[in-house]
Amino acid sequence: MKLTVVGGGSTYTPELIDGFARLRDTLPVEELVLVDPAPERLELVGGLARRIFAKQGHDGRIVTTDDLDAGVDGADAVLLQLRVGGQAAREQDETWPLECGCVGQETTGAGGLAKALRTVPVVLDIAERVRRTNPGAWIVDFTNPVGIVTRALLQAGHKAVGLCNVAIGFQRKFADRLGVSPADIHLDHVGLNHLTWETGVRLGGPEGENVLPKLLAEHGDAIAADLRLPRVLLDRLGVVPSYYLRYFYAHDEVVRELRTKPSRAAEVAEMERNLLKMYGDPALDEKPELLAKRGGAYYSEAAVDLAAALLGSAGSPYQVVNTLNRGTLPFLPDDAVIEVQAAVGPKGPLPLPVPPVDPLYAGLMANVTAYEDLALEAALRGGRDRVFKALLAHPLVGQYEYAEALTDRLIAHNREHLAWA
């Protein structure tokens, strides 16, 4: 089995490598190719990757290259984890929206739109090259904004599934608090990427006992603290929202916070510099503890599980993925990309039935889906008016004066990445 990671020079990659090494019985990788245009980073990450494999007794071959076509040739699956513009672009995404009183964040709001505009054309070019070289390969997208990028891939006819680590993070934390194995936890997870709610926590599978009320009653304070939302809100909702919902439920509070502290991008950039120094140490043969602060917790387990299921190796029978709606949520278009539990196999994901969704959540999902429609149109066709309309539609923007000012700033800060600008 051959897997290719595009963006293999990312500081995330050792997390992925560690999962491939530990879970080799689930996903028996014979060749792993790391593709990246940055040779210095690739050398450091590739060296550590080989040492991790060696220490854990994995006899798979790790190849590093900057040649995308060669890297994806013959691959069974291609994982996308790239960042167009690097941390410098992320720094911009997190700062200029604050000038207009809007959240600065890399996956939602105006910053998320900027990232989508930079990313979608690049990912589609990569996917076309994968299709020319190896049309049977699955594409697993971990590149944000996952929902919009996955929809672009599916709309273009690619064999693609979107992956996010939010659900697996909840699964692990809930299992720990309940004193059970993560495999015993099945989440009633519904929404769009980075706009999701856990409406049930079941023991043993989709038909198992719902222990969410017990979880909230006994651990509500800790869960609320993790989300940085009031306990009383969780009690009133009776669900556990993704931590990204804080940008919606406490928007003004978040803006005030972001204006008074360094950006997350600045923190991550410093962290990456330290991680790359560590990766260059020939004595290091395991992922360093600092990597846990980088983000992407449990990404490797989720990626291994998904790839194994898609390739018919093993994998959990049910997994949370980003895939086409196709009637699963009747209040959204069939071609919307939703994030839900699905039965995953070699033919792809098949969403499980979802009970009727409370209008409180369905309304916001419909609003953000409409924004994603307009965002994808802007990413594919360009133009100031399309950018403006997408921003006006976003519930974190919504006012024409903000949308006008944000459009100007978005284009000014991203001109080098926008072919039409």
Salt bridges, closest charged atoms under 4 A:
GLU15 OE1 - LYS287 NZ 2.66
ASP18 OD2 - ARG22 NE 2.71
ASP18 OD2 - LYS287 NZ 3.71
GLU31 OE2 - ARG61 NH1 3.21
ASP69 OD1 - ARG129 NE 3.11
ASP93 OD2 - ARG118 NH2 2.71
GLU94 OE2 - ARG90 NE 2.93
GLU99 OE1 - ARG409 NE 2.62
GLU106 OE1 - ARG83 NH1 2.56
GLU106 OE2 - ARG90 NH2 3.56
ASP125 OD2 - ARG129 NH1 3.71
GLU128 OE2 - ARG131 NH2 2.46
GLU128 OE2 - HIS158 NE2 3.31
ASP188 OD2 - ARG202 NE 2.73
GLU198 OE2 - HIS189 ND1 2.62
GLU218 OE2 - LYS214 NZ 3.06
ASP221 OD1 - ARG231 NH1 2.93
ASP226 OD2 - LYS173 NZ 3.90
ASP226 OD2 - ARG177 NH2 2.95
ASP235 OD1 - ARG231 NE 3.06
ASP252 OD1 - HIS251 ND1 2.94
GLU253 OE2 - ARG246 NH2 3.03
GLU257 OE2 - ARG228 NH2 3.07
GLU257 OE2 - ARG246 NH2 2.69
GLU267 OE1 - ARG264 NH1 3.51
GLU270 OE1 - ARG273 NH2 2.80
GLU272 OE1 - ARG41 NH1 3.75
GLU272 OE2 - ARG294 NH2 3.05
ASP285 OD1 - LYS55 NZ 3.47
GLU286 OE1 - LYS55 NZ 3.16
GLU301 OE2 - ARG22 NH2 2.96
ASP335 OD1 - ARG151 NH2 3.19
GLU339 OE2 - HIS189 NE2 2.81
ASP373 OD1 - ARG151 NH1 2.31
GLU377 OE2 - ARG381 NH1 2.56
GLU404 OE1 - ARG384 NH2 2.87
ASP408 OD1 - ARG384 NH2 2.79
